[in-house]
Amino acid sequence: MSLYYRPPASGRAPLAGGPVWFTHAARLTRGAAPVIVPADALPAALLELLTAPRAPLAGLSLDRPRLMGVLNVTPDSFSDGGLFNAPGTALAQAVTLAREGANILDIGGESTRPGATPVGVAAEIARTAPVIAAIRRGFAGPISIDTRKAAVGRAALAAGADMVNDVSALGFDARMAELVVQSGAPVCLMHAFAPPETMQDAPRYDDVLLDVHDALAGYVETALAAGIAMERIVIDPGIGFGKTLEHNLALLAGLSLFHGLGCAILLGASRKRFIGTLGGGLVARDRAAGSVGVALAAAAQGVQILRVHDMADTRQALTLWQAAVNGVST
């Protein structure tokens, strides 16, 4: 029987080398109630994974929460489709995101909203590579290409991107792992129940938190076997990607479990439908306050990278949350 340990966010041991500490962990077993155990009772190898600092991401330290700005150069993304799909407006939005505090920019040329239609490789490259090249001339931080396709990733990296954000966890294009190995770029491996076209068709889990954990563990093992170094792997539980409202909430409540996989964690919950369902906001752009609330809850569980649309609001909230927790400004 497998045992899982999820550290609550308070106390003595540093969580992934970041600003959140813990004294105890919840020992989880399928079909049984959680058991709270002290941190020093955890298996030594697991405690090392839970507390070791995460390696910098493309030169960016992960010793505190970092903000990834979303820039979709698409006509049909769920939140901002059509707003930034012209090169001029895309570059202007990148400048705005950077000014408002983005540490990383994530550029996507194919919508992965539920029911989205796939985009051809040539079209996706034409949308993303020129924008990345233009952004690279004025942005010193990491740039991520949000794609499932190796050819798009290769063009983006050649244009100046630093990282691949693959919502299929290397499963859509067999050449993607080879590209990541050859380029030395970090890669984010995200969990999805199914491809975007069908992922919301009655998704089912035995235990969503543990099932997603085990799936991510498998993705990490596959990436390691392909030759991708652990320090270059980021994991994402895939909020909204084949999950119901209840699934999303269970994952958010248990985010700290994923630190035991030894990788940096990325969370992309910004403006998702469940935020509007719970907090109001039928239109995605009206979910900023709820998105900020989720981001702060994730930061409190040690999540290193928060992928957000509302950069200024999130940066202000995160700055004040850190100051209030620490009792000092930074």
Phi, psi and omega in degrees: 000130181282142174248142180233145181235122179244114182281125167297157188264079172191149166112241203251315185266137181288133181274111180056033178070012183261197186277354180263138182237161179214153176249333184225165176224153175269121176274118186252137175225138180301129177081007181229160179287149177298149176238127181274128180231150178292153182302322183285358175265358180288152173306139187302319182295320179292318179300323177296317178295321182291330188253341184296136176300141176279145181294151176303149179258108182050042178089354182264120180296141178249033179280358176207164182299137179243148184253127176256119180275133181274128176225099181264114179263063186226159175270353193221017176294153192296329186257312188231024180303130179090345182282328188230025183274359170265141184307319182295315181289327178296315180295320179297320179292323177298318178298317179297314180300318179295318180296326182276358172118013179294133173270331182224147173244132182246114186256124181235137180244008178220123179293138175242025175294161179304130179081007183295148177271131179300153180248143178293156182301312183299318180294320181293321176296317181297328179285323192259315188301313180297324179294317179298316180299319180291319179295320183302330182292340183232001183238122185271343183280177179296142173244132181249141173257122181268096183206156174258356192249130183298319181296322177292317177299318180297316179296321180293316179297321177295330180278350177127002176290158183245342193213151175248130177246101189251108182290349178263002180054046179071010186267345184276319185235116183298342182273352185294318180299318179298319178299314182296318179298311184294323184279335186075012182282148170294156179222139174259127180253115184253146175273134171221141182292327183195174176300159183307327183298329186230006191294337180263013178277084176054060177295140182227144177220151171287312175213104192300321182296312182286326178294317178293320176304312184292324177296316178297320177301321177294321178297318180297316179299318179296318179295317178298318180296331179282348179106011177273124183291146181306319184292350179256009182254129173243144180240150183221122181290351173073053177303128178085353181263084184077044179221141172279175175306313182294322177299313180301316182292322178296321178293317180297321180292335185247020186306324185295343175304323189289346176298334180294350177276352174083009182245159170295149182248134173247137177238126177241081181250357188304127175061015182292159188302323183299332178294317176293324179297317183277317190251000185089157181116079180294329178264137187304321184290349178268014183251023184297312184298316178295323178296319178296319178300316178295319180299318180292322177297323178291318178300324179293343175257015172084011178298132187273330186230124180248115182269116191224156173265319188267080192293310185298316180296317182291318178299315180297314181296318181294320179299315181288324177298315180296318180295320181290321179292318185272341181078009179217155174273154181239000000 
